[in-house]
Amino acid sequence: MVTGWQRLVRDYLELRRSLGVSLEGPGIMLAGFARHQQDAGALHLTTEAALAWAVQPEDTEPVWHAMRLSAVRGFSAHLHSLGPLHQVVPDRLLRRNYHRKPPYLFTSTDVDVLLRAAAGLRPPLYAATFHTLIGLLSVTGMRPGEAIRLDRADVDLARALLSVTDTKRKTTRRLPLHPSTVLALRDYVTRRDQLCPLPRDPAFLLTGAGVRPDLRTLQRTFTRLAARHGIARPPRGPGLKDFRHTLAVTTLTGWYRSGADVTARLPLLSAWLGHRSPASTYWYITASPELLAAVTEQMATARDNTSPEPS
């Protein structure tokens, strides 16, 4: 049953999306806020209630709290236009202090350990899906959300192509697949179709219930697997997105070590990762001490090669 607050959120999102705004992340946040308001028996939106909800949970980054409050702020302005008893949440009540955490960089041994661990999960289809997800993330550098949003039509094994949709920018990039990746995905498709011949949606990756996986559930499972096998980083273990970081850093490090023209190649990596511009990809240079050392080494070599010979 759709509650009153859920209906209000739904109407707000439909209005904003009709104007061309996707609001994927804020939409998920507002669904949580609607449950909070419904459970509290609230009749109107107040700044106090919005702030109390936004700062949960307490052990997360301040930027997360600010993002949650920002989502509610837009919703509050909409409700206030419908009824003045709804308060408009003021801007900048919470500061967006954000310190980007350095990525966890997986070794090839880490990936092998995690793949074996994933294969031992239950039920069998969930194990096959989780195993495939880890492999897919490690070789493509896709965002975890992009991987679980893949539909069957997005995976063209005959042409060895993956179509990845950026829902935020409404663009699609196509990634060529290595023959070994195609072979692994074919094996997964065979296993998936045996275990779930009648899926409930068109998702490429399926759970044991025959539906698209939930990203938060996958992340919790991954965190447990990593901790159980000694792959951890306090206070939290590595995340699924760290496969993306690893691919980016490994690629850049290899280019620098080989003396390649990284400036010329960087737009290719940016396009592969789905970054808006190479400036976003440059962050990885400072994210890894090894990569930073490679950059320094290449710059020193370039200086030596261009220095005038002593007379």
C-alpha positions, 0 to 999 in steps of 0.5 A: 500500500502506498502511504501518504508520504510515499505518494507525495514523494512520487508526485514530486519525483514525477514532476521533476523528471518530467522536466528532465531531471533524473534525481536517481540518488535523491529519489532513493533518499526521499523514499527513506525520508517518506518512511521516516515521516510515515513512521513518525506520524508526521502531518507536515514537513518540518526543518527539525524533522528533516535535520534529524533524519539527514544526520543518520547514521552518525558514523558517516561522512558529513557530506552524506548528511548534507546530501540527504538534507539537500534532497529533502530541501528540494522536496520541502520547497515543493510541499510548501508551494502546496501548503504553507504548513510545510516548512522550507528547509534552509540552505546550508544548514549542514556543511559539505566537508568532504575528504575523499578516501584513498582507494583500496587497490586490489592485488591479483591475489586479492581478486583470486581469493575473492572470486573463490570465496564468491563461488562458495556463496549460497544459493547457487545462482547468487554465487554465480552472479556474485562471482561474475560481478567481481570478475566483470568489475575487475576487468572493465572498471564499471561502476557497481551500479552500472553493472547491476543495471545491465539488461540482457540486451546490453551484453552482446557476446556475439560482438564482444561488446558491453553497452553501459548506460550512464543514467545521470547523464543519459549517455551510453558507452560501449566497452569491447570485451576480451575473449576470456571475459566473453567466455566467462560471461557465456559460462555464467549465462548458461548457468544462470539460465539453467538455475532460473529459466523464467526470470522476473525481469530482463536483468543480466545479473540475477539473484536466486529469486530471479530478480535484479540484485540490490546494490546495498545487499551486494556491498554488505556481502562483499564487505563480509567476504573481504573481512573473512579472507583478510582483505580489510581496511579499517574502519571499513573494508574495501568496497565494490567500487575499489575494483574501478579504482584499481583498474584506473590506477593499474592502467595509469601506472603501466603507462607511466612505467612504460614512458607512454604519453599519458596526457595523450592517452588520458582521454581514452581512459576517461571515456572508458570509465565514463568520466565527464572529463580527464580532470576527473581521472587525474585524481587517481594520480594522487590516490596511489603512492606507487602511481605518484612515484611513477609520475615523478620518475617519468618527469625526472627522466624527461628532465634528464633527456632535455638537459643540455650536455655539459660543455 
